[in-house]
Amino acid sequence: MTAGVPPLRIGFVGTGYIANVVARAAGETDRVHIAGVASRNVARAASFCDSHALADTARPFGNWRELVAWEGIDAVYLAAPTVARTEMAVVA
């Protein structure tokens, strides 16, 4: 990590295939930290955190709006269906 620069705290919206691919890639750097994960089902978000060894460091959400409103993230990764992304991006 660059001295004195904290990692970028990312919130993931979605827990599907591509979110898993990106989460694995994020795990290979110390410049990014997945801080939160949102799914329509909070148990699915928690399971995603568990599967990427984030259970102790990432907060699961059952609603993307709660994640986007949370002060614990710096950026949002939208791994949601295409039809839903426009509203999410505008709100974020």
C-alpha positions as CSV (number, residue, x, y, z in Angstrom):
1,M,0.0,0.0,0.0
2,T,1.1,3.5,-0.6
3,A,2.3,5.0,2.7
4,G,-0.3,7.1,4.4
5,V,-3.1,6.3,1.8
6,P,-5.9,4.2,3.2
7,P,-7.4,1.5,0.9
8,L,-10.5,2.5,-1.2
9,R,-13.6,1.2,0.7
10,I,-15.9,-0.4,-1.8
11,G,-19.5,-1.4,-1.4
12,F,-20.8,-4.2,-3.7
13,V,-24.4,-4.3,-4.9
14,G,-25.0,-7.8,-6.0
15,T,-23.6,-11.2,-5.1
16,G,-23.7,-13.1,-8.4
17,Y,-21.0,-14.5,-10.7
18,I,-19.3,-11.3,-11.8
19,A,-19.4,-9.9,-8.2
20,N,-17.5,-13.0,-7.1
21,V,-14.9,-12.6,-9.9
22,V,-14.3,-8.9,-8.9
23,A,-14.2,-9.8,-5.2
24,R,-11.5,-12.4,-5.8
25,A,-9.5,-9.8,-7.8
26,A,-10.0,-7.1,-5.1
27,G,-8.6,-9.6,-2.6
28,E,-5.3,-9.7,-4.4
29,T,-4.5,-6.0,-3.6
30,D,-4.2,-4.0,-0.4
31,R,-5.4,-0.9,-2.2
32,V,-9.1,-2.0,-2.1
33,H,-11.2,-3.1,0.8
34,I,-14.7,-4.5,0.3
35,A,-16.5,-2.8,3.2
36,G,-20.1,-3.7,2.5
37,V,-22.2,-6.0,0.4
38,A,-25.8,-5.6,-0.5
39,S,-28.3,-8.2,-1.8
40,R,-32.0,-8.4,-1.8
41,N,-31.5,-11.0,0.9
42,V,-29.2,-10.1,3.8
43,A,-28.4,-13.8,4.4
44,R,-27.1,-13.9,0.8
45,A,-25.0,-10.8,1.4
46,A,-23.6,-12.4,4.6
47,S,-22.8,-15.6,2.8
48,F,-20.9,-13.6,0.1
49,C,-18.9,-12.0,2.9
50,D,-18.1,-15.4,4.4
51,S,-17.1,-16.9,1.1
52,H,-14.6,-14.1,0.5
53,A,-13.2,-14.1,4.1
54,L,-14.9,-10.7,4.7
55,A,-17.2,-11.8,7.6
56,D,-15.2,-9.8,10.1
57,T,-14.5,-6.8,8.0
58,A,-17.5,-6.2,5.6
59,R,-21.0,-5.3,6.6
60,P,-23.9,-7.2,4.8
61,F,-27.0,-5.3,3.8
62,G,-30.4,-6.5,2.6
63,N,-31.1,-3.3,0.6
64,W,-28.8,-1.5,-1.8
65,R,-30.1,1.9,-0.7
66,E,-28.9,1.3,2.8
67,L,-25.4,0.4,1.5
68,V,-25.3,3.5,-0.7
69,A,-26.4,5.7,2.2
70,W,-23.8,4.2,4.5
71,E,-20.8,6.4,5.4
72,G,-18.5,3.4,5.5
73,I,-17.8,3.3,1.8
74,D,-16.0,5.5,-0.7
75,A,-17.3,3.9,-3.9
76,V,-19.9,1.5,-5.2
77,Y,-19.5,-1.5,-7.5
78,L,-22.7,-2.3,-9.2
79,A,-22.9,-6.0,-10.0
80,A,-26.7,-5.9,-10.3
81,P,-28.8,-6.6,-13.3
82,T,-28.5,-4.1,-16.1
83,V,-32.1,-2.9,-15.8
84,A,-31.6,-1.8,-12.2
85,R,-28.2,-0.2,-12.5
86,T,-29.2,3.3,-13.8
87,E,-31.3,4.1,-10.7
88,M,-28.6,2.7,-8.4
89,A,-25.8,4.7,-10.1
90,V,-27.8,7.9,-10.0
91,V,-28.6,7.5,-6.3
92,A,-25.1,6.5,-5.5
